[in-house]
């Protein structure tokens, strides 16, 4: 009985693989919010064979439910254009596989183009990084070339034993011969590579247990060359003349198929053998790449060591003594792709909002807000605690952790308070870059704010000096005989209820309504801003130039971070949302009492353009190399005093987890953000404003307290910035401390009203005694705190906050999401919401609205703003409205002097006293100490 080799049906096996991939892709889509593997192909020119191969790949992708994008470019396309197209695909995180269909036209450099593909998307496996990794022992390439991979798959799926066998590879190409030889060696075969010029080719082939023929010579290998029982994988695809075929040709392999059948144990046919497997492996590589992109490409985190010096040096000296990691390294440790961040020099970067889309499938990390008791004017170390806690979580407990903090204003930096980078051995570095220009976000806020201020006065001037017709004609001029409305003008028309898009179609009455804002100058609330403490700009007169024709008015400057533009930046959720918020900012009322917005003035789009880069959070690091997002810096009194929603959301995804990703075994991380001023202000606004707009739910509150502040609340002498502190605060006094612990208890009670566990962090100073710390700890637990721990992270960095970190981890684990709640319902009236905050947070008996405040309630209710949350503007130095009333005041009524609207940001802010929005400089500001070494460029004197 004659022997006939088994036919290895590559087409049938490829169909099985495609069905497996189809099921795998369906599971990915279901499990990860529609996530779909995406293959992109660039085809240059219209070669018939290339078009055929591209169509085959397209059909295979569609069968497997893989998304495919094909860019077809003319044969004359330049090298630079193709490289740009490749780079765009490299940067697109939704694309998981890229290939350039070969061959390319003669004027193009194939090697340069294929090498330009990101090796992590090189699904063809041609990149030198992948080929090189394949050739090295004990390394694994991102991708194996598709044909060699298909060959190995054929052998495995037909149960061919490879280990210990003699394999002969005829052909040494980079695409098949060399890669398959390495794969066979990896599987413990003994491999010989030969080619058409090998002198003893027949002898070598006869020794093969496994023969891979990939030389491109029709029927080169005869049946007489073969060892009985050999497994033949014929990669050759050669056209030979055949008059019996309609096409005049037939396809044959490198092996004489008919002669091999009686000798071999198994053989692949041509066609129908290796060819279908090549395309199937391309799809397999694409799906594997998509799964890798789901897991991300996080690099192991390298934490920085601290050299603790005693006594503790100045903040700037500590910061300058540490060498930060390159920010590109920090980004890689977070798993950010190169296209997802823009480096601003070596030490800081902006992070793209696209990260949110890419990581949408992830469950958020733990969310922790750091607040504080009612502080002294010196502050109690919330920023330092925030940084120290993250250093402890990351560098010491090895748990992913990101701090999210506000960007400090230049005003306090050069004023009396100094910067806000933390302090001691718990800082953001480089602290000079952090405290000064950073990436220019505050400058962008200043530019946007002042553009709007200029637009307001210019509009009033032009309306007062022109007829209705002239005003309309200048607003909508004819260009080459054609008038058109700009996009922002169409917004105003819609607001007015005018359903017309052709400027010529408006009636005279409609033209007047459109063109005349009729701003009442007495109602203008928008001021100019400057990021410098300058008391002499608090009240100014504008319009004194002769060209303004006597149209003067009183106005003033605020510090830049008091601008509503900054509040918008902090509360926005994406670029579209920011555009809407900036456009609806109310700057005045018209003579009929109707609100006038930035979009009415026509400047909403321009403001967004000025802010389009500022919307991206800034990435920095701590002294111990843990990541920090620095973004937005709204005032904590007239605004909500929290860093941005966007920074928190991105950080929560980067520290989050995803089930079903196997290798993604990193623990659920932590995002620690800080709320400005005492918990009665910053924390309450964090919950009732920021969390409402973000939709995020915190897992724990860290409440920072100091012995000094609690003694002050117990009746200690006044603490004044810039003056020596009383001896009372430097010596043990348990009676005074006990009297002041009521303030701590009230803040714990306030936090628990939101249904979130509270961890008290006692920020310990060298003068604090063990007995004092223990007294505070007992009072905190008695008041309902989940835990109370002592911290000395200022002196010891993250090591000094390890106990705090462990307590926070436990508190987050105990959190019950169903217990979270807001303090008030937005459907309550303005007055009822104000009263709820005053009663629940401050302990007031009630509120008393001035006549001006009552009129504002009526106005805002009529204008449709009553549904907005409340942002109380009051002193941070007391639970009450009076900074002199320390401890836990009782028996008082909160006076509401006025109410103002930040409609774009999305809140109303009642004024409970005189709110200073432009600080002044003291006799001896911080700038006296700030200078630069002209030889080294080193900054000193900041703190």
DACOR-V645273 format. One record per pair of residues at least 24 apart in sequence whose C-alpha atoms are under 7 Angstrom apart, sorted by the first residue. I is the first residue (numbers start at 1). GAP is how many residues later the second one is. If there is no record, write none. Layout:
[[I;GAP] [I;GAP]]
This chain:
[[3;259] [4;257] [4;258] [5;256] [5;257] [5;258] [5;259] [5;260] [5;261] [5;262] [6;259] [6;260] [6;261] [7;259] [7;260] [7;261] [7;262] [8;258] [8;259] [8;260] [8;265] [9;259] [9;263] [9;264] [10;262] [10;263] [10;264] [10;266] [10;267] [11;261] [11;262] [11;265] [14;262] [14;263] [14;266] [17;263] [18;46] [18;262] [19;45] [21;43] [21;263] [22;42] [22;43] [25;40] [32;329] [33;328] [36;30] [36;31] [37;29] [37;30] [37;59] [37;249] [37;250] [37;253] [38;28] [38;29] [38;30] [38;56] [38;57] [38;58] [38;59] [39;28] [39;29] [39;30] [39;56] [39;57] [39;58] [39;59] [39;247] [40;28] [40;29] [40;30] [40;55] [40;57] [40;58] [40;59] [41;28] [41;29] [41;30] [41;57] [41;58] [41;59] [41;60] [42;28] [42;29] [42;30] [42;57] [42;58] [42;59] [43;28] [43;29] [43;30] [43;57] [43;58] [44;28] [44;29] [44;30] [44;31] [44;60] [45;28] [45;29] [45;30] [50;51] [57;222] [61;222] [75;30] [79;29] [83;30] [83;33] [86;30] [86;31] [90;27] [90;28] [91;248] [96;25] [96;190] [96;193] [96;194] [97;24] [97;25] [97;26] [97;189] [97;192] [98;24] [98;25] [99;24] [99;25] [121;168] [123;159] [123;162] [123;163] [124;158] [134;48] [135;47] [143;142] [145;30] [146;132] [146;135] [146;136] [147;29] [147;130] [147;131] [148;28] [148;31] [148;32] [149;132] [150;124] [150;127] [150;128] [150;131] [151;123] [162;25] [162;26] [162;27] [163;24] [163;25] [163;26] [164;24] [164;25] [164;26] [165;24] [165;25] [165;44] [166;24] [166;25] [166;42] [166;43] [166;44] [167;24] [167;25] [167;41] [167;42] [167;43] [167;44] [168;24] [168;25] [168;37] [168;40] [168;42] [168;43] [168;44] [169;24] [169;25] [169;42] [169;43] [169;44] [170;24] [170;25] [170;42] [170;43] [170;44] [170;45] [171;24] [171;42] [171;43] [171;44] [176;38] [177;37] [213;41] [214;40] [215;39] [216;38] [217;37] [218;34] [218;35] [218;36] [219;34] [219;35] [219;36] [219;37] [220;34] [220;35] [221;33] [221;34] [221;35] [222;33] [222;34] [222;37] [223;33] [223;36] [223;37] [223;40] [226;37] [228;35] [228;36] [229;34] [229;35] [229;36] [230;34] [230;35] [231;33] [231;34] [231;35] [231;36] [232;32] [232;34] [232;35] [232;36] [233;34] [233;35] [234;34] [235;39] [237;33] [295;366] [295;369] [296;39] [297;38] [298;34] [298;35] [298;36] [298;37] [299;33] [299;34] [299;36] [300;33] [301;32] [303;92] [303;321] [303;322] [303;323] [304;319] [304;320] [304;321] [305;319] [306;318] [308;488] [312;112] [312;483] [315;108] [315;109] [315;628] [316;624] [316;625] [316;626] [316;627] [318;106] [318;107] [319;110] [319;111] [319;112] [322;301] [324;105] [325;300] [327;293] [330;297] [334;320] [344;95] [347;273] [348;270] [348;271] [348;272] [349;269] [349;270] [350;266] [350;267] [350;268] [350;269] [351;265] [351;266] [351;267] [351;268] [352;264] [353;263] [355;295] [356;294] [359;294] [362;291] [362;294] [362;295] [362;296] [363;290] [363;293] [363;294] [363;295] [364;288] [364;289] [364;291] [364;292] [364;293] [365;287] [365;288] [365;290] [365;291] [365;303] [365;304] [365;305] [365;306] [366;303] [366;304] [366;305] [366;333] [366;446] [367;303] [367;304] [367;305] [367;331] [367;332] [367;333] [368;303] [368;304] [368;305] [368;330] [368;331] [368;332] [368;333] [369;303] [369;304] [369;305] [369;306] [369;331] [369;332] [369;333] [370;303] [370;304] [370;305] [370;331] [370;332] [370;333] [371;303] [371;304] [371;307] [371;308] [371;311] [371;312] [371;331] [371;332] [371;333] [372;305] [372;306] [372;307] [372;331] [372;332] [372;333] [373;305] [373;306] [373;330] [373;331] [373;332] [373;370] [373;371] [373;374] [374;304] [374;502] [374;503] [374;504] [374;505] [375;303] [375;334] [375;502] [376;333] [376;343] [376;501] [377;342] [377;343] [377;344] [378;343] [380;325] [380;326] [382;292] [382;322] [383;37] [383;38] [383;39] [383;291] [384;38] [384;39] [384;42] [384;43] [384;410] [386;286] [386;287] [386;288] [387;35] [387;39] [387;40] [387;235] [388;38] [388;405] [388;409] [388;410] [388;413] [389;409] [389;412] [389;415] [389;416] [390;236] [391;233] [391;235] [391;407] [392;406] [392;407] [392;409] [392;410] [392;413] [393;412] [394;232] [395;229] [396;402] [396;403] [399;268] [399;270] [400;255] [400;269] [400;270] [401;254] [401;268] [401;269] [401;270] [402;224] [402;225] [402;226] [402;249] [402;268] [402;269] [402;270] [403;224] [403;225] [403;226] [403;268] [403;269] [403;270] [404;224] [404;225] [404;226] [404;239] [404;243] [404;244] [404;268] [404;269] [404;270] [405;224] [405;225] [405;226] [405;238] [405;268] [405;269] [406;224] [406;225] [406;226] [406;227] [406;236] [406;237] [407;223] [407;224] [407;225] [407;226] [408;27] [408;225] [409;122] [409;152] [410;25] [410;26] [410;121] [410;122] [411;120] [411;121] [411;122] [414;511] [414;512] [414;513] [415;118] [415;506] [415;510] [415;511] [415;512] [416;506] [416;509] [416;510] [418;508] [418;524] [418;525] [419;524] [423;371] [424;370] [424;371] [425;198] [425;368] [425;369] [425;370] [425;371] [425;372] [426;197] [426;367] [426;368] [426;371] [427;195] [427;196] [428;193] [428;194] [428;195] [429;192] [429;193] [429;194] [432;507] [441;173] [442;118] [444;166] [444;167] [444;170] [445;115] [445;120] [445;121] [445;166] [446;83] [446;84] [446;114] [448;159] [448;162] [449;79] [449;80] [449;114] [449;116] [450;78] [450;79] [452;151] [453;73] [453;74] [453;75] [460;59] [463;53] [468;44] [471;44] [472;39] [472;43] [488;111] [488;114] [488;117] [489;113] [492;107] [492;108] [517;73] [518;72] [518;73] [519;69] [519;70] [519;71] [519;72] [520;69] [520;70] [520;71] [523;65] [523;66] [524;63] [524;64] [525;62] [525;63] [526;61] [527;28] [527;29] [527;30] [527;31] [528;28] [528;29] [528;30] [529;28] [529;29] [529;30] [529;31] [530;27] [530;28] [530;29] [530;30] [531;28] [531;29] [532;27] [533;26] [533;385] [533;386] [533;387] [533;388] [534;384] [534;385] [534;386] [534;387] [535;383] [535;384] [535;385] [538;380] [557;361] [558;359] [558;360] [559;358] [559;359] [561;72] [561;73] [561;74] [562;72] [562;73] [562;355] [564;338] [564;341] [566;66] [566;67] [566;68] [567;67] [567;72] [567;338] [568;336] [568;337] [569;46] [569;63] [569;75] [570;62] [570;73] [570;74] [570;75] [571;73] [571;74] [571;119] [571;122] [571;334] [572;73] [573;72] [573;73] [579;25] [579;26] [579;29] [581;323] [581;324] [582;25] [582;322] [584;319] [584;320] [585;317] [585;318] [585;319] [586;317] [617;30] [636;40] [636;41] [636;46] [637;235] [637;236] [637;237] [638;233] [638;234] [638;235] [638;271] [639;232] [640;42] [640;45] [640;231] [641;34] [641;35] [641;41] [642;32] [642;33] [642;34] [642;44] [645;49] [677;199] [678;198] [679;68] [680;67] [680;161] [680;162] [680;199] [685;186] [687;135] [688;134] [688;135] [689;180] [699;57] [699;113] [699;116] [700;56] [700;57] [700;58] [700;111] [700;112] [701;55] [701;56] [701;57] [701;58] [702;56] [702;57] [702;58] [702;59] [703;55] [703;56] [703;57] [703;58] [704;56] [704;57] [704;58] [704;59] [705;56] [705;57] [705;58] [706;56] [706;57] [706;58] [707;61] [710;27] [710;30] [710;31] [711;25] [711;26] [711;29] [712;28] [713;27] [713;30] [713;173] [713;174] [714;25] [714;26] [714;173] [730;37] [731;36] [732;37] [732;40] [734;38] [740;147] [741;35] [741;38] [742;145] [742;146] [743;144] [743;145] [745;35] [745;38] [748;35] [748;36] [748;37] [750;91] [754;66] [754;67] [754;68] [754;69] [755;64] [755;65] [755;66] [756;59] [756;64] [757;28] [757;29] [757;54] [757;58] [758;27] [758;28] [759;26] [759;27] [759;28] [759;29] [759;49] [760;25] [760;27] [760;28] [760;29] [761;27] [761;28] [761;29] [761;30] [761;43] [762;27] [762;28] [762;29] [763;27] [763;28] [763;29] [764;26] [764;27] [764;28] [786;25] [826;41] [826;42] [826;43] [827;40] [829;37] [830;27] [830;36] [833;37] [834;36] [838;56] [842;37] [842;38] [843;47] [844;46] [844;47] [844;48] [844;49] [844;50] [845;46] [845;47] [845;48] [846;47] [846;48] [847;46] [847;47] [847;48] [847;49] [848;45] [848;46] [848;47] [848;48] [849;46] [849;47] [849;48] [850;46] [850;47] [850;48] [852;46] [853;43] [853;44] [853;45] [853;46] [856;43] [868;38] [868;39] [868;40] [869;38] [869;39] [870;37] [870;38] [870;39] [871;36] [871;37] [871;38] [871;39] [872;37] [872;38] [872;39] [873;36] [873;37] [873;38] [873;39] [874;37] [874;38] [874;39] [881;31]]
